[in-house]
Amino acid sequence: MYETSAERWSPVQSVEKILLSVVSMLAEPNDESGANIDASKMWRDDRARFSEVVRGTVRKSLNL
């Protein structure tokens, strides 16, 4: 499912609307149209593994 033309970014979008969109994407990710296909598939099929991978990636990025 892709966004409609009304949902796409344009220069007339307000900062408030952009931030609300980001919050919405974080609260309810669209796993049918992910930028990272492998992560989207893992999110759909194996949430526990997805969480492990994310935690590991965050730890690595923070040098923990």
PyMOL Python script that loads the backbone (N, CA, C, O; Angstrom):
from pymol import cmd

cmd.read_pdbstr("""\
ATOM      1  N   MET A   1       0.851  -1.175   0.000  1.00  0.00           N
ATOM      2  CA  MET A   1       0.000   0.000   0.000  1.00  0.00           C
ATOM      3  C   MET A   1       0.896   1.238   0.000  1.00  0.00           C
ATOM      4  O   MET A   1       1.706   1.424   0.908  1.00  0.00           O
ATOM      5  N   TYR A   2       0.751   2.064  -1.001  1.00  0.00           N
ATOM      6  CA  TYR A   2       1.545   3.274  -1.114  1.00  0.00           C
ATOM      7  C   TYR A   2       0.714   4.477  -0.706  1.00  0.00           C
ATOM      8  O   TYR A   2      -0.517   4.435  -0.692  1.00  0.00           O
ATOM      9  N   GLU A   3       1.422   5.555  -0.371  1.00  0.00           N
ATOM     10  CA  GLU A   3       0.704   6.755   0.039  1.00  0.00           C
ATOM     11  C   GLU A   3       0.000   7.381  -1.154  1.00  0.00           C
ATOM     12  O   GLU A   3       0.399   7.198  -2.304  1.00  0.00           O
ATOM     13  N   THR A   4      -1.038   8.109  -0.856  1.00  0.00           N
ATOM     14  CA  THR A   4      -1.750   8.825  -1.910  1.00  0.00           C
ATOM     15  C   THR A   4      -0.981  10.099  -2.231  1.00  0.00           C
ATOM     16  O   THR A   4      -0.092  10.497  -1.478  1.00  0.00           O
ATOM     17  N   SER A   5      -1.317  10.732  -3.333  1.00  0.00           N
ATOM     18  CA  SER A   5      -0.629  11.968  -3.697  1.00  0.00           C
ATOM     19  C   SER A   5      -0.814  13.041  -2.631  1.00  0.00           C
ATOM     20  O   SER A   5       0.053  13.897  -2.457  1.00  0.00           O
ATOM     21  N   ALA A   6      -1.936  13.003  -1.919  1.00  0.00           N
ATOM     22  CA  ALA A   6      -2.183  13.979  -0.849  1.00  0.00           C
ATOM     23  C   ALA A   6      -1.264  13.754   0.346  1.00  0.00           C
ATOM     24  O   ALA A   6      -1.022  14.676   1.124  1.00  0.00           O
ATOM     25  N   GLU A   7      -0.745  12.519   0.498  1.00  0.00           N
ATOM     26  CA  GLU A   7       0.111  12.202   1.638  1.00  0.00           C
ATOM     27  C   GLU A   7       1.593  12.442   1.353  1.00  0.00           C
ATOM     28  O   GLU A   7       2.401  12.452   2.281  1.00  0.00           O
ATOM     29  N   ARG A   8       1.954  12.630   0.114  1.00  0.00           N
ATOM     30  CA  ARG A   8       3.353  12.823  -0.248  1.00  0.00           C
ATOM     31  C   ARG A   8       3.831  14.196   0.201  1.00  0.00           C
ATOM     32  O   ARG A   8       3.043  15.129   0.356  1.00  0.00           O
ATOM     33  N   TRP A   9       5.147  14.297   0.408  1.00  0.00           N
ATOM     34  CA  TRP A   9       5.718  15.557   0.856  1.00  0.00           C
ATOM     35  C   TRP A   9       5.628  16.592  -0.258  1.00  0.00           C
ATOM     36  O   TRP A   9       5.787  16.278  -1.438  1.00  0.00           O
ATOM     37  N   SER A  10       5.378  17.797   0.133  1.00  0.00           N
ATOM     38  CA  SER A  10       5.448  18.932  -0.784  1.00  0.00           C
ATOM     39  C   SER A  10       5.929  20.128   0.025  1.00  0.00           C
ATOM     40  O   SER A  10       5.817  20.126   1.251  1.00  0.00           O
ATOM     41  N   PRO A  11       6.456  21.140  -0.632  1.00  0.00           N
ATOM     42  CA  PRO A  11       6.991  22.302   0.092  1.00  0.00           C
ATOM     43  C   PRO A  11       5.962  23.027   0.949  1.00  0.00           C
ATOM     44  O   PRO A  11       6.340  23.807   1.823  1.00  0.00           O
ATOM     45  N   VAL A  12       4.693  22.795   0.727  1.00  0.00           N
ATOM     46  CA  VAL A  12       3.674  23.485   1.518  1.00  0.00           C
ATOM     47  C   VAL A  12       3.326  22.744   2.808  1.00  0.00           C
ATOM     48  O   VAL A  12       2.516  23.227   3.599  1.00  0.00           O
ATOM     49  N   GLN A  13       3.938  21.563   3.028  1.00  0.00           N
ATOM     50  CA  GLN A  13       3.694  20.821   4.268  1.00  0.00           C
ATOM     51  C   GLN A  13       4.282  21.607   5.441  1.00  0.00           C
ATOM     52  O   GLN A  13       5.395  22.124   5.350  1.00  0.00           O
ATOM     53  N   SER A  14       3.546  21.694   6.522  1.00  0.00           N
ATOM     54  CA  SER A  14       4.051  22.402   7.702  1.00  0.00           C
ATOM     55  C   SER A  14       4.929  21.461   8.520  1.00  0.00           C
ATOM     56  O   SER A  14       4.820  20.239   8.415  1.00  0.00           O
ATOM     57  N   VAL A  15       5.795  22.044   9.330  1.00  0.00           N
ATOM     58  CA  VAL A  15       6.646  21.253  10.218  1.00  0.00           C
ATOM     59  C   VAL A  15       5.771  20.409  11.133  1.00  0.00           C
ATOM     60  O   VAL A  15       6.076  19.242  11.383  1.00  0.00           O
ATOM     61  N   GLU A  16       4.693  20.987  11.631  1.00  0.00           N
ATOM     62  CA  GLU A  16       3.788  20.250  12.516  1.00  0.00           C
ATOM     63  C   GLU A  16       3.234  19.009  11.823  1.00  0.00           C
ATOM     64  O   GLU A  16       3.199  17.930  12.416  1.00  0.00           O
ATOM     65  N   LYS A  17       2.806  19.154  10.584  1.00  0.00           N
ATOM     66  CA  LYS A  17       2.242  18.019   9.852  1.00  0.00           C
ATOM     67  C   LYS A  17       3.304  16.949   9.601  1.00  0.00           C
ATOM     68  O   LYS A  17       3.016  15.755   9.684  1.00  0.00           O
ATOM     69  N   ILE A  18       4.518  17.371   9.297  1.00  0.00           N
ATOM     70  CA  ILE A  18       5.611  16.422   9.072  1.00  0.00           C
ATOM     71  C   ILE A  18       5.912  15.656  10.350  1.00  0.00           C
ATOM     72  O   ILE A  18       6.071  14.436  10.317  1.00  0.00           O
ATOM     73  N   LEU A  19       5.993  16.359  11.480  1.00  0.00           N
ATOM     74  CA  LEU A  19       6.269  15.689  12.756  1.00  0.00           C
ATOM     75  C   LEU A  19       5.143  14.731  13.139  1.00  0.00           C
ATOM     76  O   LEU A  19       5.407  13.641  13.646  1.00  0.00           O
ATOM     77  N   LEU A  20       3.908  15.122  12.905  1.00  0.00           N
ATOM     78  CA  LEU A  20       2.780  14.227  13.177  1.00  0.00           C
ATOM     79  C   LEU A  20       2.858  12.971  12.309  1.00  0.00           C
ATOM     80  O   LEU A  20       2.527  11.876  12.764  1.00  0.00           O
ATOM     81  N   SER A  21       3.290  13.132  11.077  1.00  0.00           N
ATOM     82  CA  SER A  21       3.447  11.976  10.191  1.00  0.00           C
ATOM     83  C   SER A  21       4.534  11.041  10.692  1.00  0.00           C
ATOM     84  O   SER A  21       4.370   9.822  10.654  1.00  0.00           O
ATOM     85  N   VAL A  22       5.644  11.600  11.162  1.00  0.00           N
ATOM     86  CA  VAL A  22       6.731  10.780  11.697  1.00  0.00           C
ATOM     87  C   VAL A  22       6.254  10.010  12.922  1.00  0.00           C
ATOM     88  O   VAL A  22       6.510   8.812  13.042  1.00  0.00           O
ATOM     89  N   VAL A  23       5.567  10.687  13.828  1.00  0.00           N
ATOM     90  CA  VAL A  23       5.039  10.029  15.029  1.00  0.00           C
ATOM     91  C   VAL A  23       4.085   8.905  14.624  1.00  0.00           C
ATOM     92  O   VAL A  23       4.124   7.818  15.201  1.00  0.00           O
ATOM     93  N   SER A  24       3.246   9.162  13.654  1.00  0.00           N
ATOM     94  CA  SER A  24       2.304   8.149  13.176  1.00  0.00           C
ATOM     95  C   SER A  24       3.035   6.940  12.601  1.00  0.00           C
ATOM     96  O   SER A  24       2.648   5.801  12.861  1.00  0.00           O
ATOM     97  N   MET A  25       4.088   7.180  11.822  1.00  0.00           N
ATOM     98  CA  MET A  25       4.852   6.069  11.250  1.00  0.00           C
ATOM     99  C   MET A  25       5.541   5.248  12.330  1.00  0.00           C
ATOM    100  O   MET A  25       5.642   4.026  12.213  1.00  0.00           O
ATOM    101  N   LEU A  26       6.012   5.905  13.374  1.00  0.00           N
ATOM    102  CA  LEU A  26       6.663   5.180  14.465  1.00  0.00           C
ATOM    103  C   LEU A  26       5.654   4.383  15.282  1.00  0.00           C
ATOM    104  O   LEU A  26       5.948   3.276  15.732  1.00  0.00           O
ATOM    105  N   ALA A  27       4.471   4.943  15.473  1.00  0.00           N
ATOM    106  CA  ALA A  27       3.443   4.270  16.265  1.00  0.00           C
ATOM    107  C   ALA A  27       2.809   3.107  15.505  1.00  0.00           C
ATOM    108  O   ALA A  27       2.482   2.078  16.097  1.00  0.00           O
ATOM    109  N   GLU A  28       2.638   3.272  14.207  1.00  0.00           N
ATOM    110  CA  GLU A  28       1.985   2.248  13.386  1.00  0.00           C
ATOM    111  C   GLU A  28       2.750   2.062  12.081  1.00  0.00           C
ATOM    112  O   GLU A  28       2.333   2.565  11.038  1.00  0.00           O
ATOM    113  N   PRO A  29       3.873   1.337  12.136  1.00  0.00           N
ATOM    114  CA  PRO A  29       4.675   1.154  10.919  1.00  0.00           C
ATOM    115  C   PRO A  29       3.895   0.407   9.834  1.00  0.00           C
ATOM    116  O   PRO A  29       3.129  -0.512  10.127  1.00  0.00           O
ATOM    117  N   ASN A  30       4.096   0.805   8.603  1.00  0.00           N
ATOM    118  CA  ASN A  30       3.455   0.148   7.465  1.00  0.00           C
ATOM    119  C   ASN A  30       4.417  -0.904   6.934  1.00  0.00           C
ATOM    120  O   ASN A  30       5.307  -0.589   6.145  1.00  0.00           O
ATOM    121  N   ASP A  31       4.246  -2.148   7.358  1.00  0.00           N
ATOM    122  CA  ASP A  31       5.163  -3.200   6.944  1.00  0.00           C
ATOM    123  C   ASP A  31       4.897  -3.698   5.524  1.00  0.00           C
ATOM    124  O   ASP A  31       5.613  -4.572   5.035  1.00  0.00           O
ATOM    125  N   GLU A  32       3.900  -3.165   4.873  1.00  0.00           N
ATOM    126  CA  GLU A  32       3.611  -3.535   3.487  1.00  0.00           C
ATOM    127  C   GLU A  32       4.351  -2.644   2.491  1.00  0.00           C
ATOM    128  O   GLU A  32       4.370  -2.940   1.296  1.00  0.00           O
ATOM    129  N   SER A  33       4.953  -1.570   2.959  1.00  0.00           N
ATOM    130  CA  SER A  33       5.622  -0.633   2.062  1.00  0.00           C
ATOM    131  C   SER A  33       6.874  -0.077   2.727  1.00  0.00           C
ATOM    132  O   SER A  33       7.081   1.136   2.758  1.00  0.00           O
ATOM    133  N   GLY A  34       7.693  -0.952   3.251  1.00  0.00           N
ATOM    134  CA  GLY A  34       8.883  -0.509   3.967  1.00  0.00           C
ATOM    135  C   GLY A  34      10.029  -0.151   3.042  1.00  0.00           C
ATOM    136  O   GLY A  34      10.151  -0.713   1.953  1.00  0.00           O
ATOM    137  N   ALA A  35      10.860   0.767   3.461  1.00  0.00           N
ATOM    138  CA  ALA A  35      12.051   1.128   2.701  1.00  0.00           C
ATOM    139  C   ALA A  35      13.081   0.005   2.791  1.00  0.00           C
ATOM    140  O   ALA A  35      13.830  -0.231   1.843  1.00  0.00           O
ATOM    141  N   ASN A  36      13.118  -0.687   3.928  1.00  0.00           N
ATOM    142  CA  ASN A  36      14.011  -1.823   4.129  1.00  0.00           C
ATOM    143  C   ASN A  36      13.148  -3.083   4.062  1.00  0.00           C
ATOM    144  O   ASN A  36      12.489  -3.448   5.035  1.00  0.00           O
ATOM    145  N   ILE A  37      13.160  -3.734   2.915  1.00  0.00           N
ATOM    146  CA  ILE A  37      12.273  -4.871   2.679  1.00  0.00           C
ATOM    147  C   ILE A  37      12.541  -6.012   3.649  1.00  0.00           C
ATOM    148  O   ILE A  37      11.600  -6.619   4.161  1.00  0.00           O
ATOM    149  N   ASP A  38      13.827  -6.317   3.912  1.00  0.00           N
ATOM    150  CA  ASP A  38      14.157  -7.407   4.837  1.00  0.00           C
ATOM    151  C   ASP A  38      13.640  -7.111   6.240  1.00  0.00           C
ATOM    152  O   ASP A  38      13.094  -7.994   6.902  1.00  0.00           O
ATOM    153  N   ALA A  39      13.811  -5.878   6.693  1.00  0.00           N
ATOM    154  CA  ALA A  39      13.326  -5.503   8.025  1.00  0.00           C
ATOM    155  C   ALA A  39      11.800  -5.559   8.075  1.00  0.00           C
ATOM    156  O   ALA A  39      11.228  -5.993   9.075  1.00  0.00           O
ATOM    157  N   SER A  40      11.145  -5.125   7.012  1.00  0.00           N
ATOM    158  CA  SER A  40       9.679  -5.175   6.968  1.00  0.00           C
ATOM    159  C   SER A  40       9.177  -6.608   7.058  1.00  0.00           C
ATOM    160  O   SER A  40       8.215  -6.899   7.769  1.00  0.00           O
ATOM    161  N   LYS A  41       9.842  -7.499   6.326  1.00  0.00           N
ATOM    162  CA  LYS A  41       9.440  -8.909   6.347  1.00  0.00           C
ATOM    163  C   LYS A  41       9.667  -9.503   7.738  1.00  0.00           C
ATOM    164  O   LYS A  41       8.817 -10.230   8.253  1.00  0.00           O
ATOM    165  N   MET A  42      10.818  -9.191   8.343  1.00  0.00           N
ATOM    166  CA  MET A  42      11.102  -9.706   9.679  1.00  0.00           C
ATOM    167  C   MET A  42      10.090  -9.156  10.684  1.00  0.00           C
ATOM    168  O   MET A  42       9.632  -9.891  11.559  1.00  0.00           O
ATOM    169  N   TRP A  43       9.738  -7.883  10.574  1.00  0.00           N
ATOM    170  CA  TRP A  43       8.742  -7.256  11.461  1.00  0.00           C
ATOM    171  C   TRP A  43       7.415  -8.008  11.382  1.00  0.00           C
ATOM    172  O   TRP A  43       6.775  -8.276  12.399  1.00  0.00           O
ATOM    173  N   ARG A  44       7.013  -8.345  10.151  1.00  0.00           N
ATOM    174  CA  ARG A  44       5.752  -9.057   9.940  1.00  0.00           C
ATOM    175  C   ARG A  44       5.804 -10.494  10.445  1.00  0.00           C
ATOM    176  O   ARG A  44       4.867 -10.975  11.082  1.00  0.00           O
ATOM    177  N   ASP A  45       6.919 -11.177  10.149  1.00  0.00           N
ATOM    178  CA  ASP A  45       6.985 -12.627  10.355  1.00  0.00           C
ATOM    179  C   ASP A  45       7.591 -13.078  11.671  1.00  0.00           C
ATOM    180  O   ASP A  45       7.260 -14.158  12.160  1.00  0.00           O
ATOM    181  N   ASP A  46       8.475 -12.272  12.260  1.00  0.00           N
ATOM    182  CA  ASP A  46       9.191 -12.720  13.464  1.00  0.00           C
ATOM    183  C   ASP A  46       9.569 -11.519  14.328  1.00  0.00           C
ATOM    184  O   ASP A  46      10.716 -11.072  14.328  1.00  0.00           O
ATOM    185  N   ARG A  47       8.585 -11.006  15.061  1.00  0.00           N
ATOM    186  CA  ARG A  47       8.800  -9.799  15.869  1.00  0.00           C
ATOM    187  C   ARG A  47       9.909  -9.983  16.899  1.00  0.00           C
ATOM    188  O   ARG A  47      10.673  -9.053  17.155  1.00  0.00           O
ATOM    189  N   ALA A  48      10.005 -11.177  17.494  1.00  0.00           N
ATOM    190  CA  ALA A  48      11.039 -11.410  18.507  1.00  0.00           C
ATOM    191  C   ALA A  48      12.425 -11.273  17.878  1.00  0.00           C
ATOM    192  O   ALA A  48      13.304 -10.632  18.454  1.00  0.00           O
ATOM    193  N   ARG A  49      12.626 -11.867  16.712  1.00  0.00           N
ATOM    194  CA  ARG A  49      13.919 -11.760  16.014  1.00  0.00           C
ATOM    195  C   ARG A  49      14.178 -10.312  15.612  1.00  0.00           C
ATOM    196  O   ARG A  49      15.301  -9.825  15.740  1.00  0.00           O
ATOM    197  N   PHE A  50      13.160  -9.628  15.133  1.00  0.00           N
ATOM    198  CA  PHE A  50      13.296  -8.219  14.765  1.00  0.00           C
ATOM    199  C   PHE A  50      13.803  -7.410  15.962  1.00  0.00           C
ATOM    200  O   PHE A  50      14.728  -6.608  15.828  1.00  0.00           O
ATOM    201  N   SER A  51      13.196  -7.624  17.125  1.00  0.00           N
ATOM    202  CA  SER A  51      13.608  -6.901  18.335  1.00  0.00           C
ATOM    203  C   SER A  51      15.052  -7.214  18.703  1.00  0.00           C
ATOM    204  O   SER A  51      15.792  -6.318  19.110  1.00  0.00           O
ATOM    205  N   GLU A  52      15.466  -8.483  18.565  1.00  0.00           N
ATOM    206  CA  GLU A  52      16.857  -8.863  18.839  1.00  0.00           C
ATOM    207  C   GLU A  52      17.816  -8.118  17.922  1.00  0.00           C
ATOM    208  O   GLU A  52      18.820  -7.566  18.371  1.00  0.00           O
ATOM    209  N   VAL A  53      17.497  -8.109  16.640  1.00  0.00           N
ATOM    210  CA  VAL A  53      18.362  -7.449  15.658  1.00  0.00           C
ATOM    211  C   VAL A  53      18.452  -5.956  15.947  1.00  0.00           C
ATOM    212  O   VAL A  53      19.540  -5.381  15.896  1.00  0.00           O
ATOM    213  N   VAL A  54      17.330  -5.327  16.248  1.00  0.00           N
ATOM    214  CA  VAL A  54      17.324  -3.891  16.544  1.00  0.00           C
ATOM    215  C   VAL A  54      18.156  -3.599  17.785  1.00  0.00           C
ATOM    216  O   VAL A  54      18.973  -2.679  17.785  1.00  0.00           O
ATOM    217  N   ARG A  55      17.949  -4.384  18.850  1.00  0.00           N
ATOM    218  CA  ARG A  55      18.734  -4.175  20.074  1.00  0.00           C
ATOM    219  C   ARG A  55      20.230  -4.325  19.797  1.00  0.00           C
ATOM    220  O   ARG A  55      21.034  -3.519  20.265  1.00  0.00           O
ATOM    221  N   GLY A  56      20.598  -5.348  19.041  1.00  0.00           N
ATOM    222  CA  GLY A  56      22.004  -5.558  18.701  1.00  0.00           C
ATOM    223  C   GLY A  56      22.576  -4.409  17.889  1.00  0.00           C
ATOM    224  O   GLY A  56      23.706  -3.979  18.118  1.00  0.00           O
ATOM    225  N   THR A  57      21.796  -3.915  16.946  1.00  0.00           N
ATOM    226  CA  THR A  57      22.243  -2.801  16.112  1.00  0.00           C
ATOM    227  C   THR A  57      22.428  -1.533  16.939  1.00  0.00           C
ATOM    228  O   THR A  57      23.400  -0.803  16.748  1.00  0.00           O
ATOM    229  N   VAL A  58      21.504  -1.272  17.850  1.00  0.00           N
ATOM    230  CA  VAL A  58      21.613  -0.091  18.716  1.00  0.00           C
ATOM    231  C   VAL A  58      22.833  -0.213  19.616  1.00  0.00           C
ATOM    232  O   VAL A  58      23.597   0.742  19.757  1.00  0.00           O
ATOM    233  N   ARG A  59      23.024  -1.382  20.228  1.00  0.00           N
ATOM    234  CA  ARG A  59      24.197  -1.580  21.094  1.00  0.00           C
ATOM    235  C   ARG A  59      25.486  -1.361  20.314  1.00  0.00           C
ATOM    236  O   ARG A  59      26.407  -0.698  20.792  1.00  0.00           O
ATOM    237  N   LYS A  60      25.544  -1.923  19.113  1.00  0.00           N
ATOM    238  CA  LYS A  60      26.741  -1.770  18.277  1.00  0.00           C
ATOM    239  C   LYS A  60      26.978  -0.299  17.930  1.00  0.00           C
ATOM    240  O   LYS A  60      28.112   0.178  17.973  1.00  0.00           O
ATOM    241  N   SER A  61      25.913   0.409  17.590  1.00  0.00           N
ATOM    242  CA  SER A  61      26.071   1.817  17.206  1.00  0.00           C
ATOM    243  C   SER A  61      26.491   2.692  18.384  1.00  0.00           C
ATOM    244  O   SER A  61      27.092   3.750  18.198  1.00  0.00           O
ATOM    245  N   LEU A  62      26.165   2.240  19.612  1.00  0.00           N
ATOM    246  CA  LEU A  62      26.542   2.990  20.817  1.00  0.00           C
ATOM    247  C   LEU A  62      27.830   2.461  21.445  1.00  0.00           C
ATOM    248  O   LEU A  62      28.239   2.902  22.519  1.00  0.00           O
ATOM    249  N   ASN A  63      28.461   1.508  20.756  1.00  0.00           N
ATOM    250  CA  ASN A  63      29.695   0.882  21.252  1.00  0.00           C
ATOM    251  C   ASN A  63      29.505   0.266  22.627  1.00  0.00           C
ATOM    252  O   ASN A  63      30.373   0.408  23.489  1.00  0.00           O
ATOM    253  N   LEU A  64      28.390  -0.414  22.851  1.00  0.00           N
ATOM    254  CA  LEU A  64      28.123  -1.060  24.139  1.00  0.00           C
ATOM    255  C   LEU A  64      28.530  -2.512  24.101  1.00  0.00           C
ATOM    256  O   LEU A  64      28.381  -3.221  25.096  1.00  0.00           O
TER     257      LEU A  64
END
""", "prot")
cmd.dss("prot")
cmd.show_as("cartoon", "prot")
cmd.util.cbc("prot")
cmd.orient("prot")
